[in-house]
Amino acid sequence: MEAGHVVPSGAASSGRDPAMEPGGLLDVLGVAAVVLDAEGRIVLWSPQAEDLFGYRAAEALGRPAAQVLVDEQHLELVLSLFAQVMAGGGVWAGVFPVRHKDGSTLLAEFRNMRLEDENGRYYALGLASAQATLRRLERDLALSLRLVEQSPIGLAVMDTDLRYVLVNPALERINGLPAAKHLGRTVREALPFLDIQAIEAAMREVLATGTPLLNQFTTGHTHADPEVEHAWSASFYRLEDPAHRVIGIALTVVDVTEQHRAATAAAAARRRLTVIADASERIGTTLDLDTTARELADVLVPEFADIAAVDILEAVLTDSQPLDTMGSPALFRALAVKAAYPTPATEAADPVGQITRYDATRLVTRCARTGSSILLTHVTDHDLTRIARDEQGAELLRQAHLHSYLAVPLRARGQVLGALDLKRARNPQPFDHDDLVLAGELAARAAVAIDNARWYQRQRHAALALQRHLLPGPPPQPPGLEVAYRYQPAASVVEVGGDWFDVIPLSADSTALVVGDVMGSGINAAATMGQLRTAARTLAGLDLEPAAVLTHLDGIAAGLGESIATCVYAVYDPRCHRCRIACAGHLPPVHTRPGRPPVLLDLPTGAPLGVGGVAFRDTLLDLAVGDELVLYTDGLVETRDHDIDTRLAALTDLLGRSRRSPEETCDLLLGSLHHESGHDDVALLVARAQPLPRAAGPARP
């Protein structure tokens, strides 16, 4: 409903013309009208006079007014004043005591004037109102005017067409516009900088419903300060006269700019603290370089930036010597790019994993070269060419409406690793100094995590390289055996290192099968493993019995310091199909036979190598053609969540399924029992007895 068409309460139901409805100050004042002829007799008596003086018209008409209304002590004065008015002496006004019908005295405010009809006869018109009522209204009006004039709150009254009819000085100051420029105009005409649609919708709602709208928050600009955004709290009230006719809207406006700025700053501070707390929990949860970079980007988007990119200097990752020349380009590798929403800005970023040459003019290059942050509060077209990799990228950033930019170096342990690239496009707030400080704090924390991941990756590669170098290559296929093996390093660098296996050809077609596990992890464990493996191969060449080999290895391990290792050593003679096995604290091998269930060998466990002074014993095992011997390390079967007996039962259950080749058996066991995120190495060796070639000699006694 349009404001100008609001129907007063009761008008529509009665069918009467709203203009004829009573109302207004005259009704509140109850102004009585009395007309006297030239002799002072009452000839007209209004209903308001009945209410004010108590006499009905029939009781007053035709009687002298002085006799009806005036006490005897005031009679002479009244007659004198009446004569003065009737003689053309002008209007008389004042407060006069009037006798009420009930005998009381009423102080009434009078206005008396002479009237003349068409025949030249004179009459006296008296208008009167109770002094108490008049004084009360005067006080109320004076108070209202004083409050309106001196109130620090902006006050205005709008008519039903939503045009200003009253504006107080406070609102003039708030809007930066004098009252004369308000009056007769709508908000749209007077203050075009504001959210006109919302304001007019609120006023129309109040006009239609009569329900006040309180503390409506809005922001915008005014004539007083067109360059700075202000905030206001406005309330709207419908105005009605005593007859409940809608006559307009009253509104109050309070400037809450300072409170808004303080609240905005507090909210920003809370968001920053939230981002920092979030970063403490989410960045560096793994020692994976790419994951750490993604975690940093995820923390910053969308709470802090619309787009975030993490770029690392390639020289840092490859340990090559970076160029120190400030004007030279640099190679970067993009580790992570994150956007809060689909945007062309992501297309302008370098693809993750790609190595790209950044020109010296790019801000990211300058940030990494100097180790200093770069803050562009308001990005210009010229800046876009220094942010993007090329002109096409600059156009994509322009399409994304990039307006603020921040680049922060990733510095750890005195070295700049790369740069954190942050952009705002949809977020209207530009980056400021507080944002720069926060981004620097997050970059410093993330840089340490990234550097840890970098060192972890380097150490892991070194440990794996050493381990692979120390482990045998593809084992030979010795006479009378079909051999398959697998080696799976641990997921974590700190747990890589100690497991090994070996297949060693011996004299007379015999073969030594070895699986061991050095306790501990890392490069030291890998080095110890290499020493024990070399010693085992040397001892195997002496054709010693398995128990004797383990005894010598025990002494060697004891001489390596605090090195402890478990080991299974077996020698298979294909001529007599027998295998001698000795165990040093290792998990039992599994013996599989066609048509029969797999068996965990019941071997004398023995003590681990390095304990010293413990005897080892050989166990003789028949290994017929088609039989298999499965040797493994604990990484295959041990987990943190399951009992070892349960896991060993799962191992034998898998081996008892349909017959497979040794290679297929290795794949089955690793795929079913070992997890990629396992915390230990796995060495697995499967040897199946085969017939000897015809050229082989007789069996050994």
C-alpha angles and dihedrals in degrees: 000000000000115000093237091058101054109137116222116242111271097010096098094047095049095046090221126135107267089219089066094054115113119243145110137085094309089065091047091050093045093216110204120211121206126175123200128192123228091277092053097253119143111251101163128035121180125213088246088058089056089053094044102042101025097234121120116228092253089056094050108034115100095012124110109264092222090058093049103039110019129079114228094247090061096041098100093049093048093050090050093051091046091052090049093053094045090050089060096260092144134249120333120207134176149102116291134177111245127193112239121213090248089060096255124124117244124197106221131184107230136197112188127185139162121253128196127202129208092272094055095255117145129225135178120233117203123191115190140176133177109272093221092055092046094048091049091053091045090053092046091049093047091048092047093049092047091049092048093047098044102031115120086214118087111247131188140165121213125194123230089275087059093248123140115258098162133024125174125217093256091059090046088058094044093051095036089229129111119241091251090062090052103046115097092008132104124236088254091057097041102038111024092163093072132084091271098177094055093045095048091045090054093050093048090050091053092047091051100042105026089223111131119236109216133198097359106182119219139159133205147109132287139192088263094063112003095170098053127064114234132192129220139184111217131187126194128205131180115236121217132177123231089275089056093249113153108243102169148292130299117204135186124203126196121188105230097168095124093047089047092051091047091048091046091050091047091049090049090050090050090049090050092050089048091051091049092048090046091050092052090057102037108036118081098014089140137025092239113119098213093044092051091051091049090049090055092050092046092054093052098045124104100351095060109013139015093223129022131182130184116206125182127199108250090218089063093054095045097038089234122147109268121221111260096197110113093213096051126098122248136215115239132182117211109227101174141005121184131177128186092222139001107294139157087239090080090058088055091056122089112260115262112264094018120125110224134181110234117204118235090246093065114102092227090057092049091048092052094042096050098032088227129124120245120213122189105180092184117024118217129199089258090054091054091065089055094047098046125065093236144348092281090054090049090054091051090052089049090053089050089056094236107188107162133036139188131183120187127184120240101226126176131166092354095307130106107229098181140295141287111226117203130182137182122203112141093027101085096206115093120225112266138185093278089054089050091054092048094047089050091052093049092044091052092051093044092046091059090050091047091048091049089051090048092052091044091053091048093048092046091052090049093049093047092046091051092045094048089048091053095044119082122261121236102331119237121255098241123204113284096011138089107203131194127172143179133197120194118182120218119266092240125063091221089061100044120104127053112075122094143163134191141187110204122188112223135188122287092028093294121141132206116217116198133182121172143166125206111211112239129037146241131052094323091056090048091051092049089048089054092052094049092046091052091048091049092053091049093050091045089059089062091064091236122165115260094252090052091050091052091048091056092044089051090058093046092050091049088054092054092071119248095353116141125182139171120220144177116204120187132175117200122199108198092192094067097020092235132133128200114206134186126183131206106195093308131137112268119265120239121242114206124190127184111263094008132089118263116261131210103226114245099224131163098264098213125189123291118268112271097038090097133210097044121129121230125207134207122232121204117223130183109227109187125192108289094024118123133211114206116198122181144157126247093260088077097058110016120092134165093240105046137060114252093234090056091051093047089051089053089051094053091043091057092047090050094061124095117323116272137176116264090254092053090046090056091051092047094051096046094044094049104036108027126070123210089231091053118145097221140051120257125216115182128180125181118187121183120194114240133183115272118249113263092251092063117114129241122297120274116253 
